[in-house]
């Protein structure tokens, strides 16, 4: 090995140790060293737009004049997943970690149905990056296509991982098998197209490939699905990831709601949140949540890191807080959950 190599290794180790014990400057240096692919964008391009109108527009939900039923440029992924281990089958609610491992997974859904284009909350992602926090984003395939630049930025950040959230937020509990398969495959194929674009840009800047593998995690839209749905998705090689802490809703201001989340998590918890400004102040909740978690001795991890470290805890069906609390979604939206509200629900909007 060359002296230059060992000097670089020593520098990385020193920065890593200092970051672990809490020196802010070292944490920033560690983040910079870990985030070279993010150098494809300027700091301003990564952050929330400085123009207030542009920032609001990026977060906004835009209704489409007609449902977008178009397919991605590639409809079947080139890369297939290996057989899913038995321990990761079923609907995973949380992970039991070894004693002393106090990590939790913050997860953020990026949903988009056929009838609209949803947003991206750069304030939230800014907060995660500023805290050097890890996170898992479950992205809809149509959302990935609608937001290619923001999707690439998430993919280029080594602190983040992405999971499959179906193409247009299909309700897996009611969709026929052919639709389920299409929703999964279109999303995985769209992710591949973006990954290829990311690797082209990295190569053009003399940087190594991203080494991102295919999407291996799946989140049930609306949390809907039982054993048969899990068996189908597991058969495609996907681990089905839900949550044991709902990070949205509740009463009070952002600080109060952040405290509720911090009080609810346990080691191995998976927290449900959204990254497209639903609710609108989620970014502020997250900004306040991160120091609360640190104060209680928690560190953030991706879902895959939790799975690698511990034993998944599974349930028979997906739900928000208790079984059956999401059954209304089976009839709330048309098109197997991907379209507009059903006629009988429209007056309640």
Order of alpha helices (4+ residues) and beta strands (2+ residues): alpha-alpha-alpha-alpha-beta-beta-beta-beta-alpha-beta-alpha-alpha-beta-alpha-beta-alpha-beta-beta-alpha-beta-alpha-beta-alpha-beta-alpha
